[in-house]
């Protein structure tokens, strides 16, 4: 039951707790994500398989952003009245297919009911000790990259693929990174705020059929946003979008004009 890069799930489903034994010299990474009906998916636009896939993909994207390797996940679901056994089976087919792809064991979870379907997923990952990539290390002069084009419509972008391989490649190379789930404008603002720097955007890669507004503020892209020193070669097939600059921490400009952080904000109604 050992993971690809070390660590072992000693016991999982069937006991009151999962037991995981990390490898020596490993830091463990933990993330949790909610997936809520009519917020992150709708019954009319997402199949059960797509909802299960997306539930795990959201957590794996966070692990990728830290340069981690997935280890195991815990999944808790509050089912709505419309969820029958066939739907639940489809949900787990989607989740487990993605879990197998990245060798992420399903170690347990919980089951309840609610007015709308709500899923909470916890993902554990691992990284070599001291080498997890944080948001707070960007430096003036660093180049800003994203791992793919932005502005994917959430109603059609139903099976986002976590950028685990790119995340691994960032260990020891990137100065800062995070995943793009709430929109470039607000996520780059957060990265710059954590690092105490500003950002000058030069170019934003846009998905065909999308707009610059959607690419900046739409969210749900699940690409990686990261910074690297200018002389360091980035992973292949990523997009340079700008540079880190001196200035007020969190300030983002595009072609010299301030970009407001208008992506998804859970506290903004």
C-alpha positions, 0 to 999 in steps of 0.5 A, a space after each residue: 500500500 505504499 505510495 509512489 514516492 514513499 509513505 504507507 497507508 497502514 489501515 484505512 476504511 474499516 477502522 475508526 481512523 486511518 493510519 498513515 506512516 510517512 517516509 523519513 524526511 517528508 513534510 505532510 501537506 493537508 488541504 480541505 475543499 468544499 463542493 456545494 450544489 449550485 455553487 460549484 456544480 448544478 444537477 443540470 450541467 454536471 453528471 455524478 461522475 463529473 462531480 466526483 472527479 471535480 471534488 477530488 481535483 480541487 484538493 489535488 490542485 492545492 497539493 500540486 501548487 505546493 509541489 507535493 505528491 498525493 498520498 490519500 484522501 478523506 471524503 465526507 458527503 451530505 446527500 440531498 433527497 434527489 441523490 439515489 444509489 446510482 448517483 452515489 455510485 457514479 460519484 465514487 467512480 469519478 472520484 476513484 478514477 482520478 485517485 488511481 491516476 495519481 495514486 491517491 488512496 481513499 482512506 475514509 470519510 463520513 456520510 450524512 444528509 442535507 437540503 443540497 448536496 455538499 461534499 467535503 474532501 481532505 487530501 494529504 500530500 507529501 513533499 521532501 522536507 523543507 521543499 514545499 512551495 509557498 505563496 510567500 517567496 516571490 521576489 522583485 524581478 521574478 517572472 510570473 507564469 501560469 500552467 495553462 490558458 485561463 477563462 474556462 467556463 465552469 459549466 463546461 470545464 467539468 473535469 479539471 486535471 490537477 497539474 501534479 507533474 508541473 507542481 513536482 517540477 517546481 520544487 527547488 525552482 519556483 519561488 512562490 506558487 498557488 492554484 488558480 481556483 478563484 480567478 487570476 486577479 484575486 489569486 495573484 493579489 493574494 500571492 503578492 500580498 503574502 510575498 510583500 510585492 506587486 505584479 506587472 502583467 504583460 499578457 494573459 493567455 485566454 481560452 478560445 471563446 472566452 474574454 479577458 474579463 473571464 480570464 482575469 476574474 472568472 475562477 475555476 481554472 485549476 491551473 498553477 500560478 507561480 514565480 521563478 527567477 528570470 534565469 531559471 528555465 520554467 517547465 515546458 508548455 507554460 505561459 509567461 504572463 508578467 514580472 514581480 515588481 516593487 510596490 504595495 504588497 498585493 498590487 496587480 497591474 495590467 499594461 500599467 493599469 491597476 487590476 482590482 481583485 474581482 475573482 470569487 470571494 466567499 465573503 462577498 455577496 
